[in-house]
Amino acid sequence: MGFEAPLRNVVVFGAGGTNIGHHVVKALLAQPESFNVSIISRKSSKSKFPEAAKVHYVDDALPHEELVKAMDGADAVVSAIGFGSLAAEEKLIDAAIEAKVKRFLPSEYGVNNTRPSARALCPVFDAKGGIIDLLKSKESTGLTWTAVPTGLWLDWALDPAIAFANIDIKSHTAKLWADGKHTLSWTTLPWAAYGITQVLLSPSETANKVVPIRGFEASQQDIIALLENLQEVTYNVEHIDAEDAISKAQSSWRENKDISSALQLVKAGFFLHGFGSDLVGEKIVQTGNEYLNLPELKFEETVRKALEQWA
């Protein structure tokens, strides 16, 4: 199923805070000639949203009728929902179908969650892969979908308050998964958000498929080597026993369903080979870079900017 016209009227769910949803709204609003932007937010949200975007406040339980009303006239819904609320994504999909939305973008933005090894490793990847399965099963309703893996956001991962890459640019310490040499795909939050707008501007080319977008590939070792050069320091590096870390995290998740264990398994999926984090080298599907209008993103420049921002 293809569309001649771009998906102009876009609704974003999960636009609060400073994460990917916030950046998607900014990227859409920066192209007013192409997009009309609205936001669905829970009534309890304390987030401030850009004045140029219309905000639909709905009850925290996300009642079906309120979601359908908020999606009235929408061409596309972009979900940027956090892992802790992924169950709500099914409610968004049901409402999108009734509102006759043309395209749904689930909350992907990481590895390729269709990879069986990723789904077996980590409950986050499994839940997201399950949403893709659900969307495939709903294609007969007329709702199309695009899943957009973006690799890991390097600007976010190097924030010392998060240090998701296990690299602390303030204390000059790092913990490498195994030997730290697995090459994975990276983007930044603003670059990934812009890429999502390009997916929406190419509706027929991106319908009902996974469209990975990536800026560059680099390993933990590559990043540390560059940081040591730029900061003129030597990092204190430790190594994580990957097998042991995965075993403990999976055991803890089974017993406690704790977010920290789930996130540990997300890290394993990114920093170890075979779980879909190398969007080029693992050759699961063609990357969107090959047919979308995406700007170049340079490794050294991105690390420099992260240092300026966080160090």
KOLTITOR-270595 format. One record per residue: x, y, z of N, C-alpha, C in turn; residue in three letters. Coordinates in steps of 0.02 Angstrom, whole numbers, plus 32768, in hexadecimal, padded with zeros to 4 digits. Example, Ala and Ser with C-alpha at 12.3 -4.5 7.8 and 13.67 -1.06 7.14 Angstrom:
<tikols>
82947EE4818682677F1F818682947F5B8186ALA 82827F90816282AC7FCB816582858002818ASER 
</tikols>
This chain:
<tikols>
802B7FC48000800080008000802C803E8000MET 8024806A7FCF804F80A47FCB802780E47FCEGLY 8047811B7FDE8026815C7FE0804D818C7FB5PHE 802981B47F8E804B81E77F65806082217F90GLU 803282387FBD804082747FE5806682628024ALA 8091828F803C80B38283807C8080827F80B5PRO 8095826580EC806B825F8127807082A0814ELEU 804282CE8140804A831381568036831E819FARG 7FFD830381B37FE3830F81F77FFD82D98226ASN 802C82ED8251805082BC827A804282C782C4VAL 8030829182E680248292832E805D826D8350VAL 807A828A838580B1826B83AA8099825B83F0VAL 80A5821E84068097820A844B80D981FB846DPHE 80E5821984A88124820F84CB8155824884BDGLY 813A828584B8816382BF84A5817E82E584E1ALA 817082CE851E818882F1855981D282E48564GLY 81EE830985938235830085A582648318856EGLY 829E82F8856982D1830E853882E682D4850BTHR 82BF829F850A82D3826484E482BB8268849BASN 82B6822E847A82AB822D84318269824F841DILE 82338246844481F48265843281F882B0842FGLY 821A82CD8460822683168462824A832D8423HIS 827D8307840F82A4831A83D4827D830F8393HIS 825282DC8391822882D2835681F9830D834CVAL 81DA8325838281AE835F837D81D5839C8362VAL 821183A7837D823A83E08365824A83D9831ALYS 825C839C8305826E839182BF8232839A8291ALA 81F8838582A781BB838E827F81A883D8827BLEU 81AB83FB82B3819A844282B481CA846C828BLEU 82078454828282398478825982298474820FALA 81F8844B81FD81E4844381B68199845281AEGLN 8185849181BD813D84A181BB811E849B8176PRO 8147849E8143812D849581008118844D80F2GLU 812F841F811B812183D8811180F483B98145SER 80F383D6818280D083B381BA80A683E281E3PHE 806C83C981F8804583E5822F804E83B6826AASN 806083D282A3807583A882DC804683AF8317VAL 803183778332800C837883718029834283A0SER 8019834983DF8035831E84137FFB8301843CILE 800082C1844D7FD282A4847E7FFA829D84BFILE 7FDD82B884F57FFF82B585367FCD82A1856CSER 7FE5827B859D7FBC826C85D77FAF82AC85FFARG 7F7382AF861D7F6082EB86427F8F82F9867CLYS 7FAD82C486987FD982CD86D2801F82E786C0SER 802D82EB867F807082FE866980808345867ESER 80BE834F869580D5839286A7810183B18670LYS 8106838E8638813183A58602811783E485E2SER 8145840F85CC8134844B85A48141843A855BLYS 8112844C85308117843B84E9811C847B84BFPHE 813A84768484813F84B1845880FA84CD8447PRO 80F5850F844580B5852F8437809A851E83F1GLU 80C7851083C380B28503837E809084C08375ALA 8094849583A78074845383A38034845383CDALA 7FFE843B83AF7FC0843483D47FC583F98403LYS 7FAF840184417FB583CB84727F6F83B18484VAL 7F66836F847D7F28834D84927F36832A84D4HIS 7F178340850A7F20831F854A7EEB82E98553TYR 7F0182AD85677ED4827585717EDC825A85B7VAL 7EAA823785CF7EAE821886117EEA81E98614ASP 7F0781E3864F7F4481BB86577F3A81728643ASP 7EFE815986487EF0811386357EEB810985EAALA 7EF1814085C47EEE813F857B7EAD811F8561LEU 7E74813B85737E34811F855A7E318120850EPRO 7E1780EA84F27E1580E184A97DF3811D8486HIS 7DBA8133849F7D958168847E7DBD81A9847DGLU 7DE181B784B37E0881F584B67E4381F28485GLU 7E6281B884807E9A81B084507E8181B78409LEU 7E48819983F97E2C819D83B57E1E81E683A4VAL 7E00820A83D37DF0825183C77E30827983BCLYS 7E65826B83E37EA4829083DD7EC78281839AALA 7EB98246837E7ED88233833E7EAD82458302MET 7E748264830D7E47827682D57E6B82A182A2ASP 7E6C828B82637E8D82B1822E7ED782A58227GLY 7EF3827B82537F3B826E82507F4C823F8215ALA 7F83824E81F47F9D822181C07FCD81EE81DFASP 7FF182038213802481D88231802681E3827DALA 803481AD82A1804081B182E98086819782F6VAL 80AE81BF831980F281AB832C80F2819E8377VAL 8101816083898104814E83D0814C815383E8SER 81568178841E8198817C843F819181698488ALA 816A813584928157811F84D5819280FB84F6ILE 819A8104853781D180E2855A81C280998566GLY 81F68072857681EE802A857F81BA801A85B5PHE 81BA804185EA818C803386218143803A860FGLY 8135805B85D680EF806685C080DF8043857ESER 81098014856980FF7FF6852780BB7FD5851FLEU 809C7FBE8556805A7F9F855080277FD18534ALA 8034801185428006804585298008804C84DDALA 803E803384BF8045803A8476800D80148452GLU 7FF77FDD846F7FBF7FB884517F807FE3844FGLU 7F76800B84837F3C803984847F43806D844DLYS 7F7F808684427F8A80B7840D7F7A809983C9LEU 7F90805B83BE7F85803A837E7F3B802F8371ILE 7F16801883A47ECE800E839C7EAB804F838CASP 7EBF808583AE7EA080C683A17EB280DF835BALA 7EF080D483467F0580EA83037EDD80C882CDALA 7ECE808882D77EA6806482A57E60808282A0ILE 7E41808F82DA7DFD80AB82D97DFD80F282BCGLU 7E32811882C97E35815D82B07E4A81608267ALA 7E56812682497E6A812082037EAC814581F5LYS 7EDA813F82257F1F8158821B7F41812D81E6VAL 7F69814C81BC7F8A812781857FC98103819BLYS 7FF0812181C98031810581DA803D81088225ARG 805A80D38240806C80D1828780B680C1828DPHE 80DB80EA82B2812280DD82C0812880C8830ALEU 813580888317813B8073835D817C808C837DPRO 8180808683BE81BA809E83E381F4806D83DCSER 821B807583A882548049839A8294806C83B0GLU 82B7808B837E82EE80B9838D832A809A83B0TYR 833B805B839E8375803B83BC83908007838EGLY 83917FC783A483A77F8F8379836D7F7B834CVAL 837A7F4C831F83457F3082F683217EFA8321ASN 82E77F0C833A82C37EE0836A82A17EA58349ASN 82A87E9E8307828D7E6282E682BE7E2882EBTHR 82FA7E358301832D7E008305831D7DD0833EARG 83147D8E833083017D5F836583327D5D839FPRO 83737D64839183A47D6383C8839B7D9E83F7SER 83887DD883DC837D7E138406833F7E098432ALA 830B7DED841582CE7DE2843A82D87DAE8472ARG 83017D7C8465830F7D498497833B7D6484CFALA 83657D9584BF83937DB284F083707DDE8523LEU 83427E09850B832E7E43853382E37E4F8530CYS 82C27E5A8569827A7E66856982667EA68545PRO 82917ED8854482827F168520827E7F0784D5VAL 82B07EE584BB82B17ED5847482777EA78463PHE 82667E7A849082307E4A848381ED7E6E8480ASP 81E27E9D84AE81A47EC284AE819D7EEC846EALA 81D47F0C845A81D27F35841E81C97F0B83DFLYS 81E97ED183DE81E07EA383A681987E8A83A3GLY 81797E8183DD81337E6C83E081047EA183C4GLY 81157EE183CD80EC7F1683B180F07F158364ILE 812B7F06834981317F00830081067EC682E7ILE 81077E8E830A80DC7E5682F880927E6B82F8ASP 807F7E91832B803A7EA8833180287ED582F5LEU 80557F0382E480477F3082AC80427F0A826ALEU 806B7ED7826180667EAE822580217E8D8221LYS 80087E77825B7FC77E55825C7F8D7E85824FSER 7F9A7EC682547F657EF8824B7F677F188205LYS 7F957F0381DA7F9B7F2281987F5B7F208170GLU 7F337EEC81797EF47EE581537EC27F1C8165SER 7ECC7F40819C7E9E7F7681B07EAB7FB58188THR 7EE47FB781657EF67FF481407F2B801D8164GLY 7F3B800C81A37F70802F81C77FB3801381B1LEU 7FDE803F81978022802A81878050803D81C0THR 808E802381BE80BC802F81F58103803581DATRP 812D805582018176805681F4819980538237THR 81C68023823E81F0801E827B8234803B826AALA 824E80688294828B808D828482C1808182BAVAL 82EA804D82B28325804782DD8356807F82CEPRO 8370809F8301839E80D882F783E380CB8313THR 83F1808D8329842F8082834D842C80A58390GLY 846680B083AF846880D183F08478811B83E7LEU 84578146840D8462818F840984A281A08430TRP 84D681B4840D851681BF842E851581FC845CLEU 84F28231844884EF826D847384CF825B84B6ASP 849A823384B48477821E84F184A181EC8519TRP 84C181BD84F784E781888518852481A2853CALA 853F81DC8526857B81F88546856A822B857CLEU 852A823885878516826485BF852D82428600ASP 855982628627857382428664853D822C8695PRO 8503824D869384CD823B86C084AC81F886ACALA 84B881E5866D849C81A7865384D281738646ILE 8508818986248542815E8614852D811A85FAALA 84FD811A85CB84E180DC85B3851580B1858DPHE 854780D28571857C80AD854E85B18092857EALA 85A4809985C085D5808585F3861780AA85ECASN 861280E785D1864C811285C9863C815485EDILE 86648165861F865881A28645868C81D78631ASP 8675820A860D86A4823B85F186BD826C8626ILE 86A0826B866286B88297869886EB827486C4LYS 86DE823586D5870D82118700874281EB86D8SER 873A81EB8694876881C88667876E817E8678HIS 87338160868187308118868F870280F6865DTHR 870C80B6865486E18091862586DD80488639ALA 86A48029862B869B7FE1863286867FC685EFLYS 86B17F9C85D286A57F82858F86837F3E8593LEU 86517F35856886327EF4856186617EC7853ATRP 86757E8F855986A67E61853A86E57E89852AALA 86FC7E8784EA87397EAC84D9872A7EF484C2ASP 86EA7F0684BF86D87F4A84AB86E27F598461GLY 86E97F25843986F97F2F83F286BD7F2683C3LYS 86837F1683DF86487F0F83B486357F538397HIS 86307F558355861E7F93833285D27F97832CTHR 85B67FCC8347856D7FD68343855D80178320LEU 851E801E830D8508805B82EA84F48091831DSER 850580CF830C84F78108833784D481408311TRP 84AC81678336849181A6831D849481D78357THR 84738210834F8466823D8388841B8248838ATHR 8402826283C183BA826E83C7839F829C8390LEU 83BF82D7838483A48302834F83A982E38309PRO 83E082C082FB83E982A082BA83B5826982B0TRP 83AB824082E28379820A82DD8333822882D3ALA 8324825D82F882E2827D82F182D8829882AAALA 830B82B7828F830682CF824982FC8294821ATYR 831F825D82268316822281FD82CF820881FDGLY 82AF820C8238826981F6823D823C82228212ILE 824B8263820E8223828F81E2822D827B8199THR 8267826481878274824E8142824E820E8131GLN 824681E38163821D81A7815A81D581BC814AVAL 81BB81EE816F817782058164816F82278120LEU 81A58244810781A2826580C581A98233808BLEU 81B681F5809B81BE81C18067818E81878077SER 814D81948077811E81628091811B81218069PRO 811D81248027811780E68001815680BB8007SER 819180DB800B81D080B5801181D980958055GLU 81B580AE808781C1809780CC8186807180EBTHR 8154806180C38117804280DD81237FF980F1ALA 810B7FE7812B81097FA28143814D7F808143ASN 817F7FA4815D81C17F84816381EC7FA68197LYS 82227F8481A782557F9F81D482857FCA81ABVAL 828F800981C182BA8038819C82F0805181CCVAL 8328802D81D1835E804581FE837F808381E1PRO 839080B2820D83B880EB81F883F580F08227ILE 842F8101820A846C810282338499813A821BARG 84BF8155824C84EE818A823C8533816F822DGLY 854B81438259858E81258251859280E8827DPHE 85C780C1827485D38087829F8613809182C6GLU 8612807D8305864D8082833086458053836BALA 867D803D8387867C801283C28689803C8401SER 867F801D843B8692803F847986DC80518478GLN 87058022845F874D802F845B875C806C842EGLN 8739807183F6874380AA83C8873480EC83EBASP 86FE80EC841286E9812A8434871C813D8469ILE 8733810C848F8765811B84C487A6813584A5ILE 87BB8116846F87F9812C844E87F381758438ALA 87B98187841C87AF81CC840687AB81FB8442LEU 878881E784768782821184B287C7821D84D2LEU 87F081E984D5883381F084F2885B822384CAGLU 88528221848988768251845E885C82988468ASN 881A82A0846987FC82E3846F8805830084B4LEU 880182D684E8880682EE852D884D82ED8548GLN 887A82CD852388C082C7853788C682A6857CGLU 88A2826F858488A4824985C288A781FE85B0VAL 88B381D585E288AF818C85D9887581738603THR 8848814F85E4880D81358607881F80F78630TYR 880080F2866A880680B5869387D08085867CASN 87E5804E865C87B68022863A87B07FDE865EVAL 87727FCA866C87647F878686873C7F618651GLU 87357F20865B870F7EF7862B86D77ED3864DHIS 869E7ECF862C86637EAB864686647E658629ILE 865C7E34865586547DEF8640860D7DE88624ASP 86087DE885E185C87DEC85C085997DB285D2ALA 85B47D7785D0858B7D3B85DE856E7D3E8624GLU 85987D50865485837D54869A85507D8C86A4ASP 855C7DC58684852F7DFE868C84EA7DEF866FALA 84E97DCD863584A97DBC861584847D898641ILE 84A77D57865A84877D24868384677D4286C2SER 848C7D6E86E484727D8D872184377DBA8712LYS 843C7DE186DB84067E1086CB83C77DEB86B6ALA 83CE7DB5868F83937D8F867A83727D6D86B6GLN 839B7D5386E383817D33871F835B7D66874ASER 83787DA1875383587DD5877B83177DEC875BSER 83177DF2871882DA7E0786F582A27DD48700TRP 82B37D9486FA82817D60870382627D638749ARG 828C7D71877A82747D7087C082537DB287D5GLU 826F7DEA87BE825B7E2B87D9823A7E5B87A8ASN 82417E4C876782287E7A873282427EC2873FLYS 82827EC78752829F7F09876382BC7F2B8724ASP 82B17F6B872182C67F9286E783127F9186DFILE 83377F91871783817F938712839C7F5586EESER 837E7F1B86FB83947EDF86D783827EE2868ESER 83467EFC867F83327F04863983637F318614ALA 83767F68863483A47F97861483EA7F7A860CLEU 83FF7F50863B843F7F2E8634843E7F0185F5GLN 84067EE185E983FF7EB685AE83FB7EDF856ELEU 83DF7F1B857283DF7F49853984287F5A8527VAL 84507F69855A84967F78854E84BA7F3D852ELYS 84AD7F01854684CB7EC6852884B97EC184DFALA 847B7ED084CF84647ECD848984877EFE845CGLY 84977F39847884BA7F6B845085057F5C8449PHE 85257F478480856E7F458481858C7F008474PHE 85627ECF8464857B7E8D845285637E7C840BLEU 85897E5383E985787E4083A5853D7E1083A2HIS 85157E18836F84E17DE68360849B7DF68376GLY 84907E338390844D7E4483A9842C7E7D8382PHE 84497E8E834884287EBE831C843B7F078326GLY 84737F15834984867F5A835484B27F77831DSER 84D17F4C82F584F77F6482BA84C77F63827FASP 84A97F9C827184737F9F8240848D7F9781F9LEU 84CF7F9B81EF84ED7F9081AE850C7F4A81A9VAL 85397F3C81D785617EFE81D485387EBF81DDGLY 85027EC3820484DA7E87820F84A97E7981D7GLU 84A17EAA81AA847C7EA1816A84387E7F8174LYS 84127E9681A483D07E7981AF839F7E93817AILE 839E7ED5817183777EF4813C839E7F308121VAL 83897F4880E783A97F8380C9839F7FC080F6GLN 83D27FE980FE83CA8026812683A7805C80FFTHR 838380868124836080BE8104839080F080E6GLY 83CF80F080FE8400811F80E2840881168096ASN 83F880DB807D840280CD803683CC80EC800AGLU 839381008028835E811C7FFE833A8158801CTYR 834E816E8058833181A98076836381E48072LEU 83498220807B8372825C8078838E826A80BEASN 83C6824A80CF83E38251811184288272810DLEU 843582A2813A847682C3813984AD82968156PRO 84EB82A98148852482848163852B829481ADGLU 853D826281D4854C826B821B859282508226LEU 85C0827A823F86068266824686178253828ELYS 863B821C8294864D820082D5867382328301PHE 86AC824C82E986D58278831386B082B78326GLU 868C82D482F6866783128304863183068338GLU 861082CC833585DB82BC836585F882B483ACTHR 8631829383B18651828B83F3866982CF840DVAL 868582F883E2869A833C83F7865F83638414ARG 8627836183F185EC8387840885D3836C844BLYS 85D5832A845385C0830C849385ED832484CCALA 862E832784BE865D834084F0864E83898503LEU 864083B284D0863083F884DD85F083FD8507GLU 85C083D084F8858083D3851A858483BA8563GLN 85AB8384856E85A7836285AE85E6836885DATRP 8620836F85BB865E836E85E4866E83B485FEALA 
</tikols>
